[in-house]
Amino acid sequence: MKTFTPIATAVLFAVSGAALAGANDSYQHQGGYGNHAETYQTGFGTWLNKIEQGQYGDLNHAYAAQDYEFWSRIYQDQYGTYNGAYDFQSGGAFNIIHTTQVGVYNTSGTSQTYEVESRASTDQFGHENQSYINQTGGYSNRAKVMQEGDYNVQSTSQLLSSHSTATTTQYFDGNYADTVQHGDYLDSNILQIGLYNVADVYQSGLLNSSSVIQGGIFNVASVNQAGIYNMQSTVQLGLCNKASTSQYGIGLQSSTLQIGAGNMANTHQVGLFDMATKFQHGIHNTAYSAQ
């Protein structure tokens, strides 16, 4: 695995000549009562960046900062009351953060540091949703979050990665998703529809992919993958189902489908080119496999 920090540093200083900040743009528009907006674009080599903030409603707070950054963008739009958006970019180039929040008491925080040509997007609609994205030390990564409902929480981290993608979509109330990726050409997709579902995904290595789809109430999915070209798919529909998948190796494949209530599936793979498939429907079924 390799870090792209030297690339970001080279781009910055080659273009800016280590000069002071300059040619940055900031646009702020607010309508309503008691809104607060802050922008900061400072530091050596901070050139040709742009921040746009729009707040329409009451008592919203927007914070955006770009330090030691080149040719990057932050866009923040908030509609409603007591929403908070906090976005930060530093030490990179050609990055974009976009945040839109509609509702009450939603919170979004996004950080991209030492990234080059990366994107982070957050859209939240409802009441007291929380989203946190962190991308550090990489190249051409993508993080996308969509939450619609109340009390949903998601966290996405892509560390020392390149060409990796993490997508989280949650509808209705009280769902929780956590994604951590460390490597190159990784892909994670989480879709949760319902109430109080939980998805936890960790991937490291090269060319691994994970898909988690949950519909219903109180379903839990856990994924841990390390290695090269591993793939897993987990689908759970119903109530109180649990699925755990762990893969360590090369070319491993796992597929789990559970429909019903109280079902449990556990898959553990270590090695090369193994395949595991599970399908359970009904109530309180249990399946376990180790390879």
FENZI-V721724 format. One record per pair of residues at least 24 apart in sequence whose ideal C-beta (glycine too) atoms are under 10 Angstrom apart, sorted by the first residue. I is the first residue (numbers start at 1). J is the second residue. D is the distance in whole Angstrom. If there is no record, write none. Layout:
i:I j:J d:D
i:I j:J d:D
//
This chain:
i:1 j:138 d:10
i:1 j:159 d:10
i:1 j:160 d:6
i:1 j:161 d:8
i:1 j:162 d:9
i:1 j:182 d:7
i:1 j:183 d:6
i:1 j:184 d:7
i:1 j:204 d:8
i:1 j:205 d:8
i:1 j:206 d:8
i:2 j:137 d:9
i:2 j:138 d:9
i:2 j:139 d:9
i:2 j:160 d:8
i:2 j:162 d:8
i:2 j:184 d:8
i:3 j:114 d:8
i:3 j:136 d:9
i:3 j:137 d:5
i:3 j:138 d:7
i:3 j:139 d:9
i:3 j:159 d:9
i:3 j:160 d:5
i:3 j:161 d:9
i:3 j:162 d:9
i:4 j:92 d:9
i:4 j:114 d:7
i:4 j:115 d:8
i:4 j:116 d:6
i:4 j:117 d:10
i:4 j:118 d:10
i:4 j:137 d:6
i:4 j:138 d:6
i:4 j:139 d:4
i:4 j:140 d:9
i:4 j:141 d:10
i:4 j:160 d:8
i:4 j:161 d:9
i:4 j:162 d:6
i:5 j:91 d:7
i:5 j:92 d:9
i:5 j:113 d:9
i:5 j:114 d:5
i:5 j:115 d:9
i:5 j:116 d:9
i:5 j:136 d:9
i:5 j:137 d:5
i:5 j:138 d:9
i:5 j:139 d:10
i:5 j:160 d:9
i:6 j:114 d:9
i:7 j:92 d:9
i:7 j:93 d:8
i:7 j:114 d:9
i:7 j:115 d:10
i:7 j:116 d:5
i:7 j:117 d:10
i:7 j:138 d:10
i:7 j:139 d:7
i:7 j:162 d:10
i:8 j:68 d:9
i:8 j:69 d:9
i:8 j:70 d:8
i:8 j:90 d:10
i:8 j:91 d:6
i:8 j:92 d:4
i:8 j:93 d:6
i:8 j:94 d:9
i:8 j:95 d:9
i:8 j:113 d:9
i:8 j:114 d:5
i:8 j:115 d:7
i:8 j:116 d:5
i:8 j:117 d:10
i:8 j:137 d:8
i:8 j:138 d:9
i:8 j:139 d:8
i:9 j:45 d:9
i:9 j:68 d:9
i:9 j:91 d:7
i:9 j:92 d:9
i:9 j:93 d:10
i:9 j:114 d:8
i:9 j:116 d:10
i:10 j:93 d:9
i:10 j:116 d:10
i:11 j:45 d:9
i:11 j:70 d:6
i:11 j:71 d:9
i:11 j:92 d:8
i:11 j:93 d:4
i:11 j:94 d:8
i:11 j:116 d:7
i:11 j:117 d:10
i:12 j:43 d:10
i:12 j:44 d:8
i:12 j:45 d:4
i:12 j:46 d:9
i:12 j:47 d:8
i:12 j:68 d:6
i:12 j:69 d:8
i:12 j:70 d:5
i:12 j:71 d:10
i:12 j:91 d:7
i:12 j:92 d:8
i:12 j:93 d:6
i:12 j:116 d:10
i:13 j:44 d:8
i:13 j:45 d:6
i:13 j:68 d:10
i:13 j:70 d:9
i:14 j:45 d:10
i:14 j:70 d:9
i:14 j:93 d:10
i:15 j:45 d:8
i:15 j:47 d:7
i:15 j:48 d:8
i:15 j:70 d:6
i:15 j:71 d:8
i:15 j:93 d:8
i:16 j:44 d:7
i:16 j:45 d:4
i:16 j:46 d:8
i:16 j:47 d:5
i:16 j:48 d:9
i:16 j:68 d:9
i:16 j:70 d:7
i:16 j:93 d:10
i:17 j:44 d:10
i:17 j:45 d:8
i:17 j:47 d:10
i:18 j:44 d:6
i:18 j:45 d:6
i:19 j:44 d:7
i:19 j:45 d:7
i:19 j:46 d:9
i:19 j:47 d:8
i:20 j:44 d:6
i:20 j:45 d:8
i:20 j:46 d:8
i:20 j:47 d:9
i:21 j:45 d:8
i:21 j:46 d:4
i:21 j:47 d:7
i:21 j:49 d:9
i:21 j:66 d:9
i:21 j:67 d:9
i:21 j:68 d:9
i:21 j:69 d:9
i:22 j:46 d:8
i:22 j:47 d:6
i:22 j:48 d:8
i:22 j:49 d:10
i:23 j:47 d:5
i:23 j:48 d:5
i:23 j:49 d:8
i:23 j:50 d:10
i:23 j:71 d:10
i:24 j:48 d:7
i:24 j:49 d:5
i:24 j:50 d:7
i:24 j:51 d:8
i:24 j:66 d:7
i:24 j:69 d:9
i:24 j:72 d:10
i:25 j:49 d:7
i:25 j:50 d:4
i:25 j:51 d:7
i:25 j:52 d:8
i:25 j:73 d:10
i:26 j:50 d:7
i:26 j:51 d:5
i:26 j:52 d:8
i:26 j:53 d:8
i:26 j:64 d:8
i:26 j:66 d:10
i:26 j:74 d:10
i:27 j:51 d:7
i:27 j:52 d:5
i:27 j:53 d:7
i:27 j:54 d:8
i:27 j:75 d:10
i:28 j:52 d:8
i:28 j:53 d:5
i:28 j:54 d:8
i:28 j:55 d:8
i:28 j:62 d:8
i:28 j:64 d:10
i:28 j:76 d:9
i:29 j:53 d:7
i:29 j:54 d:5
i:29 j:55 d:8
i:29 j:56 d:8
i:29 j:77 d:10
i:30 j:54 d:7
i:30 j:55 d:5
i:30 j:56 d:7
i:30 j:57 d:9
i:30 j:60 d:8
i:30 j:62 d:9
i:30 j:78 d:9
i:31 j:55 d:7
i:31 j:56 d:5
i:31 j:57 d:8
i:31 j:58 d:10
i:31 j:79 d:10
i:32 j:56 d:6
i:32 j:57 d:5
i:32 j:58 d:5
i:32 j:59 d:8
i:32 j:60 d:8
i:32 j:78 d:10
i:32 j:79 d:9
i:32 j:80 d:9
i:32 j:81 d:8
i:33 j:57 d:8
i:33 j:58 d:4
i:33 j:59 d:7
i:33 j:60 d:10
i:33 j:81 d:9
i:34 j:58 d:6
i:34 j:59 d:4
i:34 j:60 d:8
i:34 j:61 d:10
i:34 j:81 d:9
i:34 j:82 d:10
i:35 j:59 d:7
i:35 j:60 d:5
i:35 j:61 d:7
i:35 j:62 d:8
i:35 j:78 d:8
i:35 j:81 d:10
i:35 j:83 d:10
i:36 j:60 d:7
i:36 j:61 d:5
i:36 j:62 d:7
i:36 j:63 d:9
i:36 j:84 d:10
i:37 j:61 d:8
i:37 j:62 d:5
i:37 j:63 d:8
i:37 j:64 d:8
i:37 j:76 d:8
i:37 j:78 d:9
i:37 j:85 d:9
i:38 j:62 d:7
i:38 j:63 d:5
i:38 j:64 d:7
i:38 j:65 d:8
i:38 j:86 d:10
i:39 j:63 d:8
i:39 j:64 d:5
i:39 j:65 d:7
i:39 j:66 d:8
i:39 j:74 d:8
i:39 j:76 d:9
i:40 j:64 d:8
i:40 j:65 d:4
i:40 j:66 d:7
i:40 j:67 d:7
i:40 j:88 d:9
i:41 j:65 d:7
i:41 j:66 d:5
i:41 j:67 d:8
i:41 j:69 d:8
i:41 j:72 d:10
i:41 j:74 d:9
i:41 j:89 d:10
i:42 j:66 d:8
i:42 j:67 d:6
i:42 j:68 d:9
i:42 j:69 d:10
i:43 j:67 d:4
i:43 j:68 d:4
i:43 j:69 d:8
i:43 j:90 d:8
i:43 j:91 d:9
i:44 j:68 d:6
i:45 j:69 d:8
i:45 j:70 d:6
i:45 j:91 d:9
i:45 j:93 d:9
i:46 j:70 d:7
i:46 j:72 d:9
i:46 j:89 d:10
i:46 j:90 d:9
i:47 j:71 d:7
i:47 j:72 d:10
i:47 j:93 d:10
i:48 j:72 d:8
i:48 j:73 d:10
i:48 j:93 d:9
i:49 j:73 d:7
i:49 j:74 d:8
i:49 j:89 d:8
i:49 j:93 d:10
i:49 j:95 d:9
i:50 j:74 d:8
i:50 j:75 d:9
i:50 j:96 d:10
i:51 j:75 d:8
i:51 j:76 d:8
i:51 j:87 d:9
i:51 j:89 d:10
i:51 j:97 d:9
i:52 j:76 d:7
i:52 j:77 d:8
i:52 j:98 d:10
i:53 j:77 d:8
i:53 j:78 d:8
i:53 j:85 d:8
i:53 j:87 d:10
i:53 j:99 d:10
i:54 j:78 d:7
i:54 j:79 d:9
i:54 j:100 d:10
i:55 j:79 d:8
i:55 j:80 d:9
i:55 j:83 d:8
i:55 j:85 d:9
i:55 j:101 d:10
i:56 j:80 d:8
i:56 j:102 d:10
i:57 j:81 d:5
i:57 j:82 d:9
i:57 j:83 d:7
i:57 j:101 d:10
i:57 j:102 d:9
i:57 j:103 d:9
i:57 j:104 d:9
i:58 j:82 d:8
i:58 j:83 d:10
i:58 j:104 d:10
i:59 j:83 d:9
i:59 j:84 d:10
i:59 j:104 d:10
i:60 j:84 d:7
i:60 j:85 d:8
i:60 j:101 d:8
i:60 j:104 d:10
i:60 j:106 d:9
i:61 j:85 d:7
i:61 j:86 d:8
i:61 j:107 d:10
i:62 j:86 d:8
i:62 j:87 d:8
i:62 j:99 d:9
i:62 j:101 d:10
i:62 j:108 d:10
i:63 j:87 d:7
i:63 j:88 d:8
i:63 j:109 d:9
i:64 j:88 d:8
i:64 j:89 d:9
i:64 j:97 d:8
i:64 j:99 d:9
i:64 j:110 d:10
i:65 j:89 d:7
i:65 j:90 d:8
i:65 j:111 d:10
i:66 j:90 d:7
i:66 j:92 d:9
i:66 j:95 d:9
i:66 j:97 d:9
i:66 j:112 d:10
i:67 j:91 d:8
i:67 j:113 d:9
i:68 j:92 d:8
i:68 j:93 d:10
i:68 j:113 d:9
i:68 j:114 d:9
i:69 j:93 d:7
i:69 j:94 d:9
i:69 j:95 d:7
i:69 j:112 d:9
i:69 j:113 d:9
i:69 j:115 d:10
i:70 j:94 d:7
i:70 j:95 d:9
i:70 j:116 d:9
i:71 j:95 d:9
i:71 j:117 d:10
i:72 j:96 d:7
i:72 j:97 d:8
i:72 j:112 d:8
i:72 j:115 d:9
i:72 j:116 d:10
i:72 j:117 d:10
i:72 j:118 d:9
i:73 j:97 d:7
i:73 j:98 d:8
i:73 j:119 d:10
i:74 j:98 d:8
i:74 j:99 d:8
i:74 j:110 d:9
i:74 j:112 d:9
i:74 j:120 d:10
i:75 j:99 d:7
i:75 j:100 d:8
i:75 j:121 d:9
i:76 j:100 d:8
i:76 j:101 d:8
i:76 j:108 d:9
i:76 j:110 d:10
i:76 j:122 d:10
i:77 j:101 d:7
i:77 j:102 d:9
i:77 j:123 d:10
i:78 j:102 d:8
i:78 j:103 d:9
i:78 j:106 d:8
i:78 j:108 d:9
i:78 j:124 d:10
i:79 j:103 d:8
i:79 j:125 d:9
i:80 j:104 d:5
i:80 j:105 d:9
i:80 j:106 d:7
i:80 j:125 d:9
i:80 j:126 d:10
i:80 j:127 d:9
i:81 j:105 d:8
i:81 j:106 d:10
i:82 j:106 d:8
i:82 j:107 d:9
i:82 j:127 d:10
i:82 j:128 d:9
i:83 j:107 d:7
i:83 j:108 d:8
i:83 j:124 d:8
i:83 j:129 d:10
i:84 j:108 d:7
i:84 j:109 d:8
i:84 j:130 d:10
i:85 j:109 d:8
i:85 j:110 d:8
i:85 j:122 d:8
i:85 j:124 d:10
i:85 j:131 d:10
i:86 j:110 d:8
i:86 j:111 d:9
i:86 j:132 d:9
i:87 j:111 d:8
i:87 j:112 d:9
i:87 j:120 d:8
i:87 j:122 d:9
i:87 j:133 d:9
i:88 j:112 d:7
i:88 j:113 d:8
i:88 j:134 d:10
i:89 j:113 d:7
i:89 j:114 d:10
i:89 j:115 d:8
i:89 j:118 d:9
i:89 j:120 d:9
i:89 j:135 d:10
i:90 j:114 d:7
i:90 j:115 d:9
i:90 j:136 d:10
i:91 j:115 d:8
i:91 j:116 d:10
i:91 j:136 d:9
i:91 j:137 d:9
i:92 j:116 d:5
i:92 j:117 d:9
i:92 j:118 d:7
i:92 j:135 d:9
i:92 j:136 d:10
i:92 j:137 d:9
i:92 j:138 d:9
i:92 j:139 d:9
i:93 j:117 d:7
i:93 j:118 d:10
i:94 j:118 d:8
i:94 j:119 d:10
i:94 j:139 d:10
i:94 j:140 d:9
i:95 j:119 d:7
i:95 j:120 d:8
i:95 j:135 d:8
i:95 j:141 d:9
i:96 j:120 d:7
i:96 j:121 d:8
i:97 j:121 d:8
i:97 j:122 d:8
i:97 j:133 d:8
i:97 j:135 d:10
i:97 j:143 d:10
i:98 j:122 d:7
i:98 j:123 d:8
i:98 j:144 d:10
i:99 j:123 d:8
i:99 j:124 d:8
i:99 j:131 d:8
i:99 j:133 d:9
i:99 j:145 d:9
i:100 j:124 d:7
i:100 j:125 d:8
i:100 j:146 d:10
i:101 j:125 d:8
i:101 j:126 d:9
i:101 j:129 d:8
i:101 j:131 d:9
i:101 j:147 d:10
i:102 j:126 d:8
i:102 j:148 d:9
i:103 j:127 d:5
i:103 j:128 d:8
i:103 j:129 d:7
i:103 j:148 d:9
i:103 j:149 d:10
i:103 j:150 d:8
i:104 j:128 d:7
i:104 j:129 d:10
i:104 j:150 d:9
i:105 j:129 d:8
i:105 j:130 d:9
i:105 j:150 d:9
i:105 j:151 d:10
i:106 j:130 d:7
i:106 j:131 d:8
i:106 j:147 d:8
i:106 j:150 d:10
i:106 j:152 d:10
i:107 j:131 d:7
i:107 j:132 d:8
i:107 j:153 d:9
i:108 j:132 d:8
i:108 j:133 d:8
i:108 j:145 d:8
i:108 j:147 d:9
i:108 j:154 d:10
i:109 j:133 d:7
i:109 j:134 d:9
i:109 j:155 d:10
i:110 j:134 d:8
i:110 j:135 d:8
i:110 j:143 d:8
i:110 j:145 d:9
i:110 j:156 d:9
i:111 j:135 d:7
i:111 j:136 d:8
i:111 j:157 d:10
i:112 j:136 d:8
i:112 j:138 d:9
i:112 j:141 d:9
i:112 j:143 d:9
i:112 j:158 d:10
i:113 j:137 d:7
i:113 j:138 d:10
i:114 j:138 d:8
i:114 j:139 d:10
i:114 j:160 d:9
i:115 j:139 d:7
i:115 j:140 d:9
i:115 j:141 d:7
i:115 j:158 d:9
i:115 j:161 d:9
i:115 j:162 d:10
i:116 j:140 d:7
i:116 j:141 d:9
i:116 j:162 d:9
i:117 j:141 d:9
i:117 j:162 d:10
i:117 j:163 d:10
i:118 j:142 d:7
i:118 j:143 d:8
i:118 j:158 d:8
i:118 j:161 d:9
i:118 j:162 d:9
i:118 j:164 d:9
i:119 j:143 d:7
i:119 j:144 d:8
i:119 j:165 d:10
i:120 j:144 d:8
i:120 j:145 d:8
i:120 j:156 d:8
i:120 j:158 d:9
i:120 j:166 d:10
i:121 j:145 d:7
i:121 j:146 d:8
i:121 j:167 d:10
i:122 j:146 d:8
i:122 j:147 d:8
i:122 j:154 d:9
i:122 j:156 d:9
i:122 j:168 d:10
i:123 j:147 d:7
i:123 j:148 d:8
i:123 j:169 d:10
i:124 j:148 d:8
i:124 j:149 d:9
i:124 j:152 d:8
i:124 j:154 d:9
i:124 j:170 d:10
i:125 j:149 d:8
i:125 j:150 d:10
i:125 j:171 d:10
i:126 j:150 d:5
i:126 j:151 d:8
i:126 j:152 d:7
i:126 j:171 d:10
i:126 j:172 d:9
i:126 j:173 d:8
i:127 j:151 d:7
i:127 j:152 d:10
i:127 j:173 d:9
i:128 j:152 d:9
i:128 j:153 d:9
i:128 j:173 d:10
i:129 j:153 d:7
i:129 j:154 d:8
i:129 j:170 d:8
i:129 j:173 d:10
i:129 j:175 d:10
i:130 j:154 d:7
i:130 j:155 d:9
i:130 j:176 d:10
i:131 j:155 d:8
i:131 j:156 d:8
i:131 j:168 d:8
i:131 j:170 d:9
i:131 j:177 d:10
i:132 j:156 d:7
i:132 j:157 d:8
i:132 j:178 d:10
i:133 j:157 d:8
i:133 j:158 d:8
i:133 j:166 d:8
i:133 j:168 d:9
i:133 j:179 d:10
i:134 j:158 d:7
i:134 j:159 d:8
i:134 j:180 d:9
i:135 j:159 d:8
i:135 j:160 d:10
i:135 j:161 d:8
i:135 j:164 d:9
i:135 j:166 d:9
i:135 j:181 d:10
i:136 j:160 d:7
i:136 j:161 d:9
i:137 j:161 d:8
i:137 j:162 d:10
i:137 j:182 d:10
i:138 j:162 d:5
i:138 j:163 d:9
i:138 j:164 d:7
i:138 j:181 d:10
i:138 j:182 d:9
i:138 j:183 d:10
i:138 j:184 d:9
i:139 j:163 d:7
i:139 j:164 d:10
i:139 j:184 d:9
i:140 j:164 d:8
i:140 j:165 d:10
i:140 j:184 d:10
i:141 j:165 d:7
i:141 j:166 d:8
i:141 j:181 d:8
i:141 j:184 d:10
i:141 j:186 d:9
i:142 j:166 d:7
i:142 j:167 d:8
i:142 j:187 d:9
i:143 j:167 d:8
i:143 j:168 d:8
i:143 j:179 d:8
i:143 j:181 d:9
i:143 j:188 d:10
i:144 j:168 d:7
i:144 j:169 d:8
i:144 j:189 d:10
i:145 j:169 d:8
i:145 j:170 d:8
i:145 j:177 d:9
i:145 j:179 d:10
i:145 j:190 d:10
i:146 j:170 d:7
i:146 j:171 d:8
i:146 j:191 d:10
i:147 j:171 d:8
i:147 j:172 d:10
i:147 j:175 d:8
i:147 j:177 d:9
i:147 j:192 d:10
i:148 j:172 d:8
i:148 j:173 d:10
i:148 j:193 d:10
i:149 j:173 d:5
i:149 j:174 d:8
i:149 j:175 d:8
i:149 j:192 d:10
i:149 j:193 d:9
i:149 j:194 d:10
i:149 j:195 d:9
i:150 j:174 d:7
i:151 j:175 d:8
i:151 j:176 d:9
i:151 j:195 d:10
i:151 j:196 d:9
i:152 j:176 d:7
i:152 j:177 d:8
i:152 j:192 d:8
i:152 j:196 d:10
i:152 j:197 d:10
i:153 j:177 d:8
i:153 j:178 d:9
i:153 j:198 d:10
i:154 j:178 d:7
i:154 j:179 d:8
i:154 j:190 d:8
i:154 j:192 d:9
i:154 j:199 d:9
i:155 j:179 d:7
i:155 j:180 d:8
i:155 j:200 d:10
i:156 j:180 d:8
i:156 j:181 d:8
i:156 j:188 d:8
i:156 j:190 d:9
i:156 j:201 d:10
i:157 j:181 d:7
i:157 j:182 d:8
i:157 j:202 d:10
i:158 j:182 d:8
i:158 j:183 d:9
i:158 j:186 d:8
i:158 j:188 d:9
i:158 j:203 d:10
i:159 j:183 d:9
i:159 j:204 d:9
i:160 j:184 d:9
i:160 j:204 d:10
i:161 j:185 d:9
i:161 j:186 d:6
i:161 j:203 d:9
i:161 j:204 d:9
i:162 j:186 d:9
i:162 j:206 d:10
i:163 j:187 d:9
i:163 j:207 d:10
i:164 j:188 d:8
i:164 j:203 d:8
i:164 j:208 d:9
i:165 j:189 d:8
i:165 j:209 d:9
i:166 j:190 d:8
i:166 j:201 d:8
i:166 j:203 d:9
i:166 j:210 d:10
i:167 j:191 d:8
i:167 j:211 d:10
i:168 j:192 d:8
i:168 j:199 d:8
i:168 j:201 d:9
i:168 j:212 d:10
i:169 j:193 d:8
i:169 j:213 d:10
i:170 j:194 d:9
i:170 j:197 d:8
i:170 j:199 d:9
i:170 j:214 d:10
i:171 j:215 d:9
i:172 j:196 d:9
i:172 j:197 d:9
i:172 j:215 d:10
i:172 j:217 d:9
i:174 j:198 d:10
i:174 j:217 d:9
i:174 j:218 d:9
i:175 j:199 d:8
i:175 j:214 d:8
i:175 j:219 d:10
i:176 j:200 d:8
i:176 j:220 d:10
i:177 j:201 d:8
i:177 j:212 d:8
i:177 j:214 d:10
i:177 j:221 d:9
i:178 j:202 d:8
i:178 j:222 d:10
i:179 j:203 d:8
i:179 j:210 d:9
i:179 j:212 d:9
i:179 j:223 d:9
i:180 j:204 d:8
i:180 j:224 d:10
i:181 j:205 d:10
i:181 j:208 d:8
i:181 j:210 d:9
i:181 j:225 d:10
i:182 j:226 d:9
i:183 j:207 d:8
i:183 j:208 d:7
i:183 j:225 d:10
i:183 j:226 d:9
i:183 j:227 d:10
i:183 j:228 d:9
i:184 j:208 d:10
i:184 j:228 d:10
i:185 j:209 d:9
i:185 j:228 d:10
i:185 j:229 d:9
i:186 j:210 d:8
i:186 j:225 d:9
i:186 j:230 d:10
i:187 j:211 d:8
i:187 j:231 d:9
i:188 j:212 d:8
i:188 j:223 d:8
i:188 j:225 d:9
i:189 j:213 d:8
i:189 j:233 d:10
i:190 j:214 d:8
i:190 j:221 d:8
i:190 j:223 d:9
i:190 j:234 d:10
i:191 j:215 d:8
i:191 j:235 d:10
i:192 j:216 d:9
i:192 j:219 d:8
i:192 j:221 d:9
i:192 j:236 d:10
i:193 j:237 d:9
i:194 j:218 d:9
i:194 j:219 d:8
i:194 j:237 d:9
i:194 j:238 d:10
i:194 j:239 d:9
i:195 j:219 d:10
i:195 j:239 d:10
i:196 j:220 d:10
i:196 j:240 d:10
i:197 j:221 d:8
i:197 j:236 d:8
i:197 j:241 d:10
i:198 j:222 d:8
i:198 j:242 d:9
i:199 j:223 d:8
i:199 j:234 d:8
i:199 j:236 d:10
i:199 j:243 d:10
i:200 j:224 d:9
i:200 j:244 d:9
i:201 j:225 d:8
i:201 j:232 d:9
i:201 j:234 d:9
i:201 j:245 d:10
i:202 j:226 d:8
i:202 j:246 d:9
i:203 j:227 d:9
i:203 j:230 d:8
i:203 j:232 d:9
i:203 j:247 d:9
i:204 j:248 d:10
i:205 j:229 d:8
i:205 j:230 d:7
i:205 j:247 d:10
i:205 j:248 d:9
i:205 j:249 d:10
i:205 j:250 d:9
i:206 j:230 d:10
i:206 j:250 d:10
i:207 j:231 d:9
i:207 j:250 d:10
i:207 j:251 d:10
i:208 j:232 d:8
i:208 j:247 d:8
i:208 j:252 d:9
i:209 j:233 d:9
i:210 j:234 d:8
i:210 j:245 d:8
i:210 j:247 d:9
i:210 j:254 d:10
i:211 j:235 d:8
i:211 j:255 d:10
i:212 j:236 d:8
i:212 j:243 d:8
i:212 j:245 d:9
i:212 j:256 d:10
i:213 j:237 d:8
i:213 j:257 d:10
i:214 j:238 d:9
i:214 j:241 d:8
i:214 j:243 d:9
i:214 j:258 d:10
i:215 j:259 d:10
i:216 j:240 d:8
i:216 j:241 d:8
i:216 j:259 d:9
i:216 j:260 d:10
i:216 j:261 d:9
i:217 j:241 d:10
i:217 j:261 d:9
i:218 j:242 d:9
i:218 j:261 d:9
i:218 j:262 d:10
i:219 j:243 d:8
i:219 j:258 d:8
i:219 j:261 d:10
i:219 j:263 d:10
i:220 j:244 d:8
i:220 j:264 d:10
i:221 j:245 d:8
i:221 j:256 d:8
i:221 j:258 d:10
i:221 j:265 d:10
i:222 j:246 d:8
i:222 j:266 d:9
i:223 j:247 d:8
i:223 j:254 d:9
i:223 j:256 d:10
i:223 j:267 d:10
i:224 j:248 d:8
i:224 j:268 d:10
i:225 j:249 d:9
i:225 j:252 d:8
i:225 j:254 d:9
i:225 j:269 d:9
i:226 j:270 d:10
i:227 j:251 d:8
i:227 j:252 d:7
i:227 j:269 d:10
i:227 j:270 d:9
i:227 j:271 d:10
i:227 j:272 d:9
i:228 j:252 d:9
i:228 j:272 d:10
i:229 j:253 d:9
i:229 j:273 d:9
i:230 j:254 d:8
i:230 j:269 d:8
i:230 j:274 d:10
i:231 j:255 d:9
i:231 j:275 d:10
i:232 j:256 d:8
i:232 j:267 d:8
i:232 j:269 d:9
i:232 j:276 d:9
i:233 j:257 d:8
i:233 j:277 d:10
i:234 j:258 d:8
i:234 j:265 d:8
i:234 j:267 d:9
i:234 j:278 d:9
i:235 j:259 d:8
i:235 j:279 d:10
i:236 j:260 d:9
i:236 j:263 d:8
i:236 j:265 d:9
i:236 j:280 d:10
i:237 j:281 d:9
i:238 j:262 d:8
i:238 j:263 d:8
i:238 j:281 d:9
i:238 j:282 d:10
i:238 j:283 d:9
i:239 j:263 d:10
i:239 j:283 d:9
i:240 j:264 d:9
i:240 j:283 d:10
i:240 j:284 d:9
i:241 j:265 d:8
i:241 j:280 d:8
i:241 j:285 d:9
i:242 j:266 d:8
i:242 j:286 d:10
i:243 j:267 d:8
i:243 j:278 d:8
i:243 j:280 d:9
i:243 j:287 d:9
i:244 j:268 d:8
i:244 j:288 d:9
i:245 j:269 d:8
i:245 j:276 d:8
i:245 j:278 d:10
i:246 j:270 d:8
i:246 j:290 d:10
i:247 j:271 d:9
i:247 j:274 d:8
i:247 j:276 d:9
i:247 j:291 d:9
i:249 j:273 d:8
i:249 j:274 d:7
i:249 j:291 d:9
i:250 j:274 d:10
i:251 j:275 d:9
i:252 j:276 d:8
i:252 j:291 d:8
i:253 j:277 d:8
i:254 j:278 d:8
i:254 j:289 d:9
i:254 j:291 d:9
i:255 j:279 d:8
i:256 j:280 d:8
i:256 j:287 d:8
i:257 j:281 d:8
i:258 j:282 d:9
i:258 j:285 d:8
i:258 j:287 d:9
i:260 j:284 d:8
i:260 j:285 d:7
i:261 j:285 d:10
i:262 j:286 d:9
i:263 j:287 d:8
i:264 j:288 d:8
i:265 j:289 d:9
i:266 j:290 d:9
i:267 j:291 d:8
//
